[in-house]
């Protein structure tokens, strides 16, 4: 019996940032900061603490050159390394702002940039850490920053205005970072789930191809083995009573016949597993039910009296139904029923169990990947149901989850004109 939830990809979607991306962003920041100080300091003649500003810019230049020297440009920084680099960018920007007016400097809005980059590329924990660092820097700039560079006496902002500015900046940093982080994490989860689904589908396709290859090998070997069998029979008829060779010839004939039986069995199994044959819907369900022989609860198949329509036995269809049936077997009390119904407009396959049913708070989210232990029953991730739903939807199916009077119910339905058989015929 196959497992409903394949192992999660370990490395896929691991948060991090490419060195090339980090270096490019920092060069842009250095260029923008330098140009700003040149225009405001030299062009407009505003006084600046040039030594402190020059040291802050030089530190960024040295760090960027060190990155180019120590890492290949295609390398990725993950975890603490990436967090430290973005934290450096925050601190460096905070130093420049503290020397030039603090939160009264219009460029203080750039504090949002490193935190947003973290929300896009790094983990939730790293982003929260950078949000805390950014807010701490804002507090320090509000309390201890140098006056805003100005010709003459710089304007004095009311305390209430400075408090409002600080609150607006802190809220903007937290809100934008939280929003971008949520969108990014959702995208990563779906990417992982879709790649896992593709891996499952490729495995199923390879197994089908292997079955076709076995059938071809059995067919090709049948000819030479038939010749060997005929010669063995001739030798047996002539040397059956020979004291020296009679026993060996008898053994040769038996083994040749045994080989033929093995090849016939391989050919039958391979033909059953041949890629995309058209089979009756109830035949496919019986085949899936046989996969659960010896399971904790029996799996029964219910089919209408009239002949059910045919479906294409694709890897997507078989694996999707198998995953959902496996989920039903795990939670059923005494039995699972696989049923097929059809009319002139619709073909439907039902998977029913007599277990506790789906939790009411989980029903709206079934089919989403990585539900988490708080949502998924028994601490599962929901990835198995997501994979099954995705594979079945590739055949044009609509999958519905609900609770019946007793137990869970899953309905997989196709319009008759777009059934799994019709879709494959149109596409192939």
BELDAMO-V784401 format. One line per field, one symbol per residue. phi: phi as a letter, one per 20 degrees, with the letter a starting at -180 (. if undefined). burial: 1 if it has 16 or more other ideal C-beta (glycine too) atoms within 10 Angstrom, else 0. Layout:
# BELDAMO-V784401
phi = ???
burial = ???
This chain:
# BELDAMO-V784401
phi = .efecfffffefmffrcfgffffffffffffffffffffffefemffcffffffffffffffffffffeecffefddcmfffffffffffffffffffecomfefgffffffffffgfffddefffffffffffffffffffecffffgbfnfffdeffffffffffffffffffffffffffffffffffffffffffffffffffffffffffffffffffgfffffffffffffedfeffedgffffffffffffffffffffffffffegfmfecffffffffffffdfnffcfddddcffffffeceeegfffffffffffffffdfecacddcccbbfdbdcdddccdefnfgffegfdfneelfnffdefmmfdnffffffffffffeneddcdbdefbneccddccfgfcffffffffed
burial = 00011100000010111111011011001100100010001000010100001001100100110010001000011100011011101111111111111111100101111111111111100111111011101100110011011000000000000100110011001100110110011001100110011001100100010010011001001000100110010010001000000000100110010001001001100100100100101111111110010010101010100001111111111111111111111111001111111100001111111110110001001111111000110001111111111111011110101000001111111100001111110000
